[in-house]
Amino acid sequence: MANVIYCGKGKESKYGMRLRICLDDIPQEHTSEFKGKRYATLNVGTLREIDQKGNTHSVSVDTWKPQAQAQQAQQAQQKNTSDDLPF
């Protein structure tokens, strides 16, 4: 599992969730650009316990990247040519 990159925290209130995110904590390799605007995919998780500042949620950068199609094809081929019997 990759290291988690935390970039903020948030509080839930009767008006909704309020998140504070540090954009400088998001590495360039985890952002994308579309029509001149930068985007990042973030994960929001519930904290087990409320912290000292009353935060109820944490925000982290989604670092998941799909495998290349060549790697997926190679893995599928290896599964099909295996001598191991499933029973």
C-alpha positions as a printed Julia matrix, in Angstrom:
87×3 Matrix{Float64}:
   0.0     0.0     0.0
   1.31    3.43   -0.91
   1.94    6.16    1.61
  -1.08    8.34    2.28
  -0.66   12.02    1.46
  -2.81   14.03    3.87
  -3.74   17.5     2.68
  -6.43   18.72    5.04
  -9.18   18.18    7.6
 -12.8    19.12    7.95
 -15.76   19.54   10.25
 -19.33   18.46    9.8
 -21.96   20.92   10.93
 -25.68   21.4    10.56
 -24.98   23.35    7.33
 -22.9    20.59    5.72
 -19.25   19.64    5.67
 -16.53   22.3     5.67
 -13.1    21.17    4.46
  -9.79   23.02    4.64
  -7.25   21.77    2.09
  -3.61   22.77    1.59
  -3.08   22.84   -2.16
   0.7    22.97   -1.71
   0.56   19.47   -0.15
  -0.78   17.95   -3.38
   2.16   16.76   -5.54
   2.11   17.68   -9.25
   2.07   14.01  -10.29
  -1.34   13.62   -8.64
  -2.98   16.52  -10.47
  -4.31   16.75  -13.99
  -5.17   19.62  -16.28
  -8.29   20.02  -18.38
  -9.15   23.14  -20.37
  -6.59   25.22  -18.49
  -7.78   24.21  -15.0
  -5.96   21.93  -12.53
  -7.78   19.06  -10.83
  -6.95   16.58   -8.07
  -8.96   13.63   -6.8
  -9.28   13.58   -3.03
 -10.52   11.04   -0.49
 -12.52   12.16    2.54
 -12.58    9.85    5.55
 -14.25   10.01    8.94
 -11.88   10.28   11.91
 -12.28    7.67   14.66
 -12.25   10.42   17.26
 -12.82   14.14   17.02
  -9.47   15.96   17.28
  -8.59   18.9    19.54
  -9.85   21.44   17.0
 -13.18   19.67   16.51
 -12.34   18.15   13.13
 -14.4    15.09   12.24
 -12.93   14.23    8.82
  -9.53   13.93    7.12
  -8.69   14.66    3.49
  -6.04   12.78    1.53
  -4.85   12.69   -2.07
  -6.11    9.78   -4.17
  -2.84    8.21   -5.37
  -4.4     5.27   -7.23
  -3.21    4.87  -10.8
  -4.54    2.25  -13.22
  -2.14   -0.39  -14.45
  -0.99   -0.08  -18.02
  -2.96   -2.22  -20.47
   0.19   -4.14  -21.39
   0.69   -5.16  -17.76
  -2.94   -6.26  -17.48
  -2.67   -8.35  -20.66
   0.55   -9.94  -19.41
  -1.03  -10.82  -16.07
  -4.08  -12.33  -17.81
  -1.79  -14.41  -20.05
   0.19  -15.67  -17.04
  -3.03  -16.79  -15.35
  -4.13  -18.71  -18.46
  -0.8   -20.52  -18.89
  -0.41  -21.55  -15.27
   0.05  -25.28  -14.57
  -1.75  -25.02  -11.24
  -5.13  -26.67  -11.21
  -7.9   -24.79   -9.39
  -9.08  -27.96   -7.58
